[in-house]
Each structure stands twice: as structure tokens, then as C-alpha cells.
């Protein structure tokens, strides 16, 4: 059975995300370091390509096929490629 991420505790949605590019970059770095998938998702949904790239990388490292499928369904080509590779490894 493929590994999946534990459920994210999530962040309160009423906490605003930073809009300043430097602040966004710092938030992405902090989320990567903490492996905070919920924050990375929020940042990616707000348009941060760095957060989206980090989500793909973390999901691939964890073998999280569900997250890769979610990202691929949203049009992320890197997630689709990682998903293909992981699925081929399972065969």
C-alpha cells in the first residue's frame, strides 16, 4: 500500500497569507522546513510556484500518490511526471 501523508492539522483560514514576495518566500521556506503541507497548499493555491514545487517534491519523497494525483489533476506537469515514475516503480 502506498505511503500517504498523515492528515494535516491545517491552519486557520482566517490567518492571512503574506503578499510581499520576500515574505511569501520566507513562508515557503518555513513550511518546507516544518513539512507543513497545509501551509504549502495554501501558499500554492494563492499562486506561489515555489510552494507548489515543494509540495511535489515532498509528496514524491514520501510516495504520497494521493497528493501527486491532486496536484496533477490541477495541471502540475511535474506532479504528473513524478506520479508516473512512482507508479512504474510499483509494477
Secondary structure, DSSP 4 states (H G I P E B T S, - for coil): ----PPPP----TTSPPP-SHHHHHHHHHHHHHHT-HHHHHHHHHTT-HHHHHHHHHHHHHHT-HHHHHHHHHTT-HHHHHHHHHHHHHH-
